[in-house]
Amino acid sequence: MALTDFFAGEIATELLKMLINISRKSLLCKSSADQLISYIQQLLPTIEEIKYSGVELPAARQSQLDRLSEILRSGVELSHKVLSSGRWNVYKNLQLAKKMEKLEKNVSRFVQGPMQAHILADVHHTRFEMTERFDRVEASNRRLEQYFGAMKIGVGGGGWVEEAVKSMEEDERVDGTNSVGVTLDLGKKKVKELVVGRQDLWVVGICGIGGSGKTTLARELCRDDQVRSYFKERILFLTVSQSPNVEQLRTKIWGFIMGNDNLNPNYVVPQWKPQFECASEARILIVLDDVWSLSVLEQLVCRIPGCKFVVVSRFKFPTVFSVSHEVELLSEEDALSLFCHHAFGQKSIAFAANENLVKQIVTECGRLPLALKVIGASLRDQSEMFWVGVKNRLSQGQSIGESYEINLIERMAISINYLPATIKECFLDLCSFPEDKKIPLDVLINMWVEIHDIDETEAFAIVVELSNKNLLTLVKEARAGGMYSSCFEISVTQHDVLRDVALNLSNRESINQRRRLVMPKRENGVPKEWFRKKDTPFEAQIVSIHTGEMKEADWFRMEFPKAEVLIINFSSSEYFLPPFIDRMPNLRALILINYSASYASFHNFSVFENLASLRSLWLEKVSIPQLSDTPLINLRKLFVVLCKINNNLDGEMADLTHSFPNLTELTLDHCDDLTELPSSICRMGSLQNLSLTNCHNLTQLPNELGEVGSLVILRLYACPALEALPASIGELSRLKYIDISQCVNLGCFPVEIGKLVKLEKIDMRECCLIKVLPKSAVSLKSLRVVICDEEVSGMWRDVEKCKPDVHIQVSEQYYDLDWLNDK
């Protein structure tokens, strides 16, 4: 291809115009677009000089220009995709941003390499300075990393995940008011009459098929002003599920009735008696959601003066309640409105959409809210041909009306099968976690990073994508000023119908060939089907086990040569770890969660000795064994939640550098017997994130903490016994974020705080004793956000005057509605 042909096509000019539009429209692609604009604007005059110089380029040089032409043509095609991609499609935009980065690098190589060193040499004219160009390339390589670093510490609004939480909360408000308003309001009015108006009823049912909106109705009932006033805010919302811990639920109910929400988990609840009379006859409303079993329900309800129960279930239990509200399917008008909200972002059919096609798909969804939301979101921003394909697939199935559960799952599966491969696999992974339990976002992100060969950036984008498509729910944990929560305070939940869809799709292969081997909850032993297949290696990448107490005799030999994730959920005070763990040579993530009321002691902890590939470990509600006995040399992330430390981290004896030589992230949360950290933590050269949260007896930090030179994030949230920060903290040259909120006895910042030249954000809510800032605070040159209470905000005004780009956010009163999502 001749040089003149290259310019005759005006590729570069067309690309320039598109890049300018991208720079204005796309946040993720803006940096690459701006750099590409700079490259091309500088490149064009030079090429013009080559063009008119009369120099006949050698074949090799012309070949290089042909290659550049191909790259810029691909840039035009890529730019078309960027400009046509919707802002809400986070995962797709991330992939496009990465491709823009690659395009930028390819163009820069011509500017710096062949174009610079050879072509321009042929006409004896050099325009570009190599050093500056290489500096810019290195900066572009770091841009996404910096962007997501800011997102993880909450600077600039909290990033994609926080925006997705806000979007989901807005969708809940829309689903609860405008989109399905008529149907929902009628249902709420009827249930409210039964709960508030009928004094003769002590149990009321809300019944309906899966995905019909029963839970949404129950939550709207709890939010109703009249209901909240009638019960004087004394409302408890509990999810029961198919495999509940009945004793824990009874303890929660009893503690709520007695006005003691912090009842000891080991408290023995008295036997329910119908004639039982409570000393206080204050009105109480208890909502039991997702009840499956009569035997379980009978253990949870009791006739108590002033106390009413609302039972939400797919089934009626006439021996417990004689009156119930049957949730009706949406009206045609409400169904269309809800579908359009999720498909078009408005209440009506979009102007450019095929009206008949839209109405046909709404009809195929059977007027079920869950189906309308999931399928509608899956069609958003898709072509009409894509819509036609989905409609055809839906119409091939049976009506949802008969055998609705099976057919509803099949319809959900259609939208899942249209997902990009990686996103689909991540969705299916969600079935590996117990029904109706919150999944900590950290657990999910770490698991996906390890098994899908993606980075954290892409994993976060997938969470948001699944949230946007209504395939999971993001739940923000309650804390004062929760509107500023970071992604570390967010959990994931999933509708039980969607979990059934994921299980259905995951279990279609033979048990030994499944990518996810998921054990339904059982009290003891291993499923017989597993035992019958034990002589053949299991190909599972994820193994999920859910039992009560397990002893050595309960296990048998199994081979998992490809297992990379092991999730063990159990409920007991003693647990024998499965012997086959040490025959999982590729195990990269291990999650151990105890749901019993007491700490669990592990037996057979020696299996940890062979976990050479383990990179992520989550321990919850267990008694920590001696860690130094089992060094995990490749472990990168360690989460210890609600655990008994047993002095294993106290004093000089605990050598964390020996146990975890390559650890980058350490989280200790709700570890009440943690009083101090070992000094060896200061020698952990790779540690970037240290989170010590809700450790109420932590009294001091190591004096040498400043020696952890790689530390970027330091969280000390809700450590009330902590009275001072070590002066060496000023030596943390890479620290970007510090959270000392609810450290109520912390008296001051160290004078050395001004040395934290990279510190971007400080969270100090409810630190009422800190009244004065060190003068060095004005030297915090990277500081952008400070979150504090109104009464202490004034001391930051001098800093704000010296640094106008610093934003002081005064924390607002946060009303805790987390009980509506209690799992």
Disulfide bonds with the S-S distance in Angstrom:
none
